[in-house]
């Protein structure tokens, strides 16, 4: 049985470790993390990959946008 944990590298989730879902992990899978605070919304994309050390999510892109006056989005993984 393989290790089902994945570590995040870079961005606001740097150092976080979480368990992979029951679905077979696929290299190249992208997760989106949105961070809301007093300034602009920060969106960070992480790409899943397998290394000699196991599964890793590495930052693939980060964008900043001005906050809107519509319904706020919850902070978290998407």
MDAnalysis code that builds the backbone (N, CA, C; Angstrom):
import MDAnalysis as mda
import numpy as np

u = mda.Universe.empty(234, n_residues=78, atom_resindex=np.repeat(np.arange(78), 3), trajectory=True)
u.add_TopologyAttr("name", ["N", "CA", "C"] * 78)
u.add_TopologyAttr("resid", np.arange(1, 79))
u.add_TopologyAttr("resname", ["UNK", "UNK", "UNK", "UNK", "UNK", "UNK", "UNK", "UNK", "UNK", "UNK", "UNK", "UNK", "UNK", "UNK", "UNK", "UNK", "UNK", "UNK", "UNK", "UNK", "UNK", "UNK", "UNK", "UNK", "UNK", "UNK", "UNK", "UNK", "UNK", "UNK", "UNK", "UNK", "UNK", "UNK", "UNK", "UNK", "UNK", "UNK", "UNK", "UNK", "UNK", "UNK", "UNK", "UNK", "UNK", "UNK", "UNK", "UNK", "UNK", "UNK", "UNK", "UNK", "UNK", "UNK", "UNK", "UNK", "UNK", "UNK", "UNK", "UNK", "UNK", "UNK", "UNK", "UNK", "UNK", "UNK", "UNK", "UNK", "UNK", "UNK", "UNK", "UNK", "UNK", "UNK", "UNK", "UNK", "UNK", "UNK"])
u.atoms.positions = np.array([
    [0.846, -1.188, 0.000],
    [0.000, 0.000, 0.000],
    [0.886, 1.244, 0.000],
    [0.512, 2.240, -0.801],
    [1.313, 3.456, -0.895],
    [0.846, 4.478, 0.127],
    [1.736, 5.407, 0.423],
    [1.408, 6.492, 1.352],
    [0.353, 7.376, 0.700],
    [-0.733, 7.663, 1.400],
    [-1.846, 8.456, 0.858],
    [-1.761, 9.915, 1.256],
    [-0.645, 10.357, 1.830],
    [-0.539, 11.760, 2.219],
    [0.168, 12.560, 1.123],
    [-0.155, 13.852, 1.091],
    [0.443, 14.763, 0.123],
    [0.863, 16.023, 0.868],
    [2.028, 16.572, 0.513],
    [2.558, 17.785, 1.148],
    [2.487, 18.942, 0.154],
    [2.146, 20.140, 0.674],
    [2.098, 21.352, -0.136],
    [3.426, 22.099, -0.023],
    [3.899, 22.624, -1.157],
    [5.133, 23.399, -1.204],
    [4.860, 24.756, -1.840],
    [5.198, 25.823, -1.100],
    [5.024, 27.182, -1.593],
    [3.648, 27.741, -1.269],
    [3.527, 29.050, -1.426],
    [2.248, 29.715, -1.226],
    [1.730, 29.626, 0.196],
    [0.465, 29.988, 0.397],
    [-0.103, 30.035, 1.753],
    [-0.281, 28.666, 2.411],
    [-0.261, 27.590, 1.648],
    [-0.445, 26.256, 2.225],
    [0.886, 25.536, 2.462],
    [1.996, 26.243, 2.285],
    [3.320, 25.647, 2.418],
    [3.448, 24.864, 3.726],
    [3.856, 23.613, 3.622],
    [4.053, 22.771, 4.789],
    [2.848, 21.953, 5.196],
    [1.672, 22.273, 4.684],
    [0.465, 21.511, 5.050],
    [0.563, 20.098, 4.479],
    [0.112, 19.139, 5.259],
    [0.039, 17.743, 4.809],
    [-1.410, 17.305, 4.955],
    [-1.935, 16.650, 3.923],
    [-3.298, 16.133, 4.000],
    [-3.358, 14.791, 3.297],
    [-4.409, 14.046, 3.582],
    [-4.617, 12.750, 2.962],
    [-5.248, 12.932, 1.587],
    [-4.829, 12.113, 0.645],
    [-5.444, 12.112, -0.676],
    [-6.816, 11.455, -0.583],
    [-7.678, 11.776, -1.516],
    [-9.017, 11.189, -1.544],
    [-8.939, 9.724, -1.937],
    [-10.064, 9.028, -1.878],
    [-10.112, 7.615, -2.237],
    [-9.880, 7.382, -3.729],
    [-10.123, 8.425, -4.535],
    [-9.892, 8.289, -5.976],
    [-8.392, 8.158, -6.219],
    [-8.038, 7.482, -7.281],
    [-6.631, 7.319, -7.627],
    [-6.040, 8.704, -7.945],
    [-4.966, 9.111, -7.248],
    [-4.371, 10.419, -7.546],
    [-3.805, 10.435, -8.962],
    [-3.979, 11.564, -9.636],
    [-3.493, 11.708, -11.005],
    [-2.506, 12.862, -11.077],
    [-1.260, 12.595, -11.477],
    [-0.310, 13.694, -11.648],
    [-0.905, 14.750, -12.571],
    [-0.689, 16.001, -12.224],
    [-1.234, 17.099, -13.005],
    [-2.543, 17.643, -12.462],
    [-3.158, 16.954, -11.483],
    [-4.385, 17.456, -10.866],
    [-4.105, 18.822, -10.251],
    [-5.014, 19.760, -10.451],
    [-4.862, 21.124, -9.930],
    [-5.882, 21.356, -8.815],
    [-5.427, 21.946, -7.697],
    [-6.345, 22.420, -6.666],
    [-6.187, 23.929, -6.569],
    [-7.277, 24.585, -6.225],
    [-7.292, 26.047, -6.118],
    [-7.546, 26.418, -4.667],
    [-6.708, 27.316, -4.141],
    [-6.879, 27.843, -2.783],
    [-7.135, 29.340, -2.923],
    [-8.219, 29.823, -2.308],
    [-8.538, 31.254, -2.339],
    [-8.410, 31.794, -0.934],
    [-7.607, 32.853, -0.800],
    [-7.382, 33.491, 0.501],
    [-8.024, 34.872, 0.460],
    [-8.968, 35.087, 1.375],
    [-9.623, 36.394, 1.486],
    [-9.143, 37.069, 2.765],
    [-8.873, 38.341, 2.670],
    [-8.439, 39.133, 3.827],
    [-8.781, 40.580, 3.527],
    [-8.246, 41.526, 4.261],
    [-8.588, 42.929, 4.080],
    [-8.156, 43.516, 2.750],
    [-7.249, 42.870, 2.056],
    [-6.760, 43.370, 0.773],
    [-7.374, 42.619, -0.383],
    [-6.627, 42.519, -1.482],
    [-7.152, 41.807, -2.652],
    [-7.270, 40.312, -2.405],
    [-8.167, 39.672, -3.144],
    [-8.316, 38.213, -3.086],
    [-7.066, 37.602, -3.718],
    [-6.508, 36.585, -3.063],
    [-5.327, 35.902, -3.591],
    [-5.725, 34.473, -3.923],
    [-5.544, 34.109, -5.182],
    [-5.856, 32.761, -5.644],
    [-4.546, 32.056, -5.974],
    [-4.343, 30.883, -5.381],
    [-3.128, 30.108, -5.616],
    [-3.515, 28.747, -6.165],
    [-2.871, 28.359, -7.271],
    [-3.104, 27.048, -7.864],
    [-1.931, 26.141, -7.526],
    [-2.242, 24.911, -7.132],
    [-1.230, 23.905, -6.813],
    [-1.406, 22.729, -7.757],
    [-0.294, 22.201, -8.274],
    [-0.344, 21.052, -9.172],
    [0.239, 19.823, -8.479],
    [-0.486, 18.705, -8.584],
    [-0.086, 17.449, -7.954],
    [0.958, 16.736, -8.803],
    [1.974, 16.230, -8.132],
    [2.996, 15.451, -8.821],
    [3.580, 14.400, -7.891],
    [4.170, 13.374, -8.475],
    [4.819, 12.308, -7.710],
    [6.328, 12.512, -7.816],
    [7.009, 12.471, -6.685],
    [8.459, 12.594, -6.651],
    [9.026, 11.369, -5.953],
    [10.322, 11.308, -5.841],
    [10.947, 10.188, -5.123],
    [10.579, 10.184, -3.647],
    [10.071, 11.325, -3.136],
    [9.677, 11.438, -1.733],
    [8.178, 11.214, -1.521],
    [7.420, 11.056, -2.598],
    [5.983, 10.852, -2.489],
    [5.207, 11.921, -3.239],
    [3.903, 12.006, -2.947],
    [3.029, 12.975, -3.609],
    [3.289, 14.380, -3.071],
    [3.273, 15.377, -3.987],
    [3.483, 16.776, -3.614],
    [2.557, 17.668, -4.425],
    [2.050, 18.711, -3.786],
    [1.379, 19.806, -4.489],
    [2.353, 20.969, -4.509],
    [2.704, 21.459, -5.686],
    [3.610, 22.595, -5.848],
    [2.838, 23.762, -6.447],
    [3.173, 24.980, -6.013],
    [2.527, 26.177, -6.562],
    [2.763, 26.219, -8.063],
    [1.684, 26.419, -8.817],
    [1.820, 26.562, -10.264],
    [1.451, 27.967, -10.728],
    [0.660, 28.709, -9.942],
    [0.301, 30.092, -10.291],
    [-0.332, 30.775, -9.086],
    [-0.149, 32.095, -9.014],
    [-0.789, 32.916, -7.988],
    [-1.307, 34.185, -8.658],
    [-2.560, 34.544, -8.353],
    [-3.132, 35.783, -8.891],
    [-3.737, 36.596, -7.764],
    [-3.791, 37.913, -7.948],
    [-4.402, 38.836, -6.992],
    [-5.509, 39.581, -7.720],
    [-6.628, 39.784, -7.047],
    [-7.715, 40.570, -7.638],
    [-8.361, 41.409, -6.549],
    [-8.936, 42.511, -6.975],
    [-9.595, 43.413, -6.032],
    [-10.836, 42.747, -5.474],
    [-11.136, 42.977, -4.199],
    [-12.335, 42.382, -3.613],
    [-13.589, 42.947, -4.271],
    [-14.587, 42.101, -4.467],
    [-15.857, 42.554, -5.029],
    [-16.830, 42.795, -3.885],
    [-17.919, 43.423, -4.198],
    [-18.932, 43.700, -3.182],
    [-20.039, 42.657, -3.208],
    [-19.816, 41.570, -3.937],
    [-20.806, 40.485, -3.980],
    [-20.565, 39.538, -2.806],
    [-21.280, 38.435, -2.813],
    [-21.174, 37.430, -1.753],
    [-19.720, 36.973, -1.602],
    [-19.124, 37.039, -0.412],
    [-17.743, 36.614, -0.239],
    [-17.598, 35.102, -0.362],
    [-16.450, 34.683, -0.907],
    [-16.163, 33.265, -1.020],
    [-15.470, 32.792, 0.233],
    [-15.757, 31.578, 0.709],
    [-15.059, 31.072, 1.888],
    [-13.606, 30.780, 1.586],
    [-12.756, 30.962, 2.557],
    [-11.344, 30.642, 2.397],
    [-11.198, 29.133, 2.451],
    [-10.477, 28.537, 1.522],
    [-10.275, 27.102, 1.575],
    [-9.949, 26.499, 0.240],
    [-9.788, 25.214, 0.220],
    [-9.485, 24.494, -0.992],
    [-10.719, 24.380, -1.863],
    [-10.519, 24.383, -3.121],
    [-11.604, 24.233, -4.079],
    [-11.319, 23.063, -4.975],
])
